[in-house]
């Protein structure tokens, strides 16, 4: 009897193992919920990768910067000839233009460009350079003497463009382009397709140049910003763009799938990366607005003083 019981138990044990075998084998073919390439796999830990500090060295920005630099230096040297040449084209104007070219190349061919594929913060720094710092330095480098061959052509185009040459359009274009490209769908599309990415950067450089031209142009515009108009012009723009930056900084979750599913550099999470990038945008807008308004105020005082001296010179004694 005991032998029969043991034999029955062994048979039951073997049959239960046989039933469990197919289930175990079937389980081997299932895919895990988190793919091995997902940076949040393995228990939710962030997969870290080293920072890519290589230079992209794209030929188009390098050739464009070289051509622009050659054209500017040629005009700058011609403007310095003759009387009062140093006043019409001072050396610091040349330094401003060369600084604009260096920042342009830094944004598009330096390690900042390759890091922009890994960190949202670095991509934001690219946008800051293209929207504000490069156009500001490039326009400040210009004088009436340097621009003399193109002055009439620009004034004719301003008359033809009509409402598109008005400062209100520049504000709408600046704010609209920035907000549009920071929509998650468009932003991720630009990061995944190089052609769209180039279009994004070109549009930033274009609207930035248009926006700052109305404030810093050496040529008197048909519809100028006088009195308190520059304050309203800048405040309206910078507040709207700064609001976008604060929205990114305090968003409860990461908005851009491209960065969410990327391996993290320096262990920075996607949410932290987005928050720092948003704060960078907001703070930069405030700093640039303050510095620009101070520079415009100083320039207005200088123009007022020169106008007063001109009146006194021609007043009858």
FENGI-V433529 format. One record per backbone hydrogen bond with DSSP energy under -1.0 kcal/mol. NH is the residue of the N-H (numbers start at 1). CO is the residue of the C=O. If there is no record, write none. Layout:
# FENGI-V433529
NH/CO
NH/CO
This chain:
# FENGI-V433529
5/1
6/2
7/3
8/4
9/5
10/6
11/7
12/8
13/9
14/10
15/11
16/12
17/13
18/14
19/15
20/16
21/17
24/20
25/21
26/22
27/23
29/26
30/27
38/35
41/38
47/39
49/264
57/109
62/58
63/59
64/60
65/61
66/62
67/63
68/64
69/65
70/66
71/67
72/68
73/69
74/70
75/71
76/72
77/73
78/74
79/75
80/76
81/78
85/82
88/84
89/85
95/91
96/92
97/93
98/94
99/95
100/96
101/97
102/98
103/99
104/100
105/101
106/102
107/103
108/104
109/105
113/110
115/111
116/112
117/114
118/115
119/115
123/119
124/120
125/121
126/122
127/123
128/124
129/125
130/126
131/127
132/128
133/128
134/129
136/132
137/133
138/134
139/135
140/136
141/137
142/139
147/143
150/147
154/150
155/151
156/152
157/153
158/154
159/155
160/156
161/157
162/158
164/161
165/162
166/163
170/166
171/167
172/168
173/169
174/170
175/171
176/172
177/173
178/174
179/175
180/176
181/177
183/180
187/183
188/184
189/185
190/186
191/187
192/188
193/189
197/193
198/194
199/195
200/196
201/197
202/198
203/199
204/200
205/201
206/202
207/203
208/204
209/205
210/206
211/207
212/208
213/209
214/210
216/212
217/213
229/226
232/228
233/229
234/230
235/231
236/232
237/233
238/234
239/235
240/236
241/237
242/238
243/239
244/240
245/241
246/242
247/243
248/244
249/245
250/246
260/256
261/257
262/259
264/47
268/265
273/269
274/270
275/271
276/272
277/273
278/274
279/275
280/276
281/277
282/278
283/279
284/280
285/281
286/282
287/283
288/284
289/285
290/286
291/287
292/288
293/289
294/290
295/291
296/292
297/293
298/294
299/295
300/296
301/297
302/298
303/299
304/300
305/301
306/302
307/303
308/304
309/305
310/306
311/307
312/308
313/309
314/310
